[in-house]
Amino acid sequence: MTTSIFFDDALRMLVNAFLLSALLLIAFSGLGLAVIETMEKSGIRVDAKRLH
């Protein structure tokens, strides 16, 4: 028994995965920017030397 999928099904899965990853990237980058903006407004300082 061979398990195979048709090309159009595989292409549809790849397109859906790409679109989902692009939407997640946009959502998480917006969330990260919101967090950074909140930190800047509240006056939280992050020392870059301590991060190493």
DAGI-V38703 format. One line per field, one symbol per residue. ss: DSSP state (@ for helix, = for strand, . for the rest). phi: phi as a letter, one per 20 degrees, with the letter a starting at -180 (. if undefined). A space follows every 10 residues. Layout:
BEGIN
ss: ???
phi: ???
END
This chain:
BEGIN
ss: ......@@@@ @@@@@@@@@@ @@@@@@@@@@ @@@@@@@@@@ @@.....@@@ @.
phi: .edcdfffff ffffffffff ffffffffff ffffffffff fenfddefff fe
END
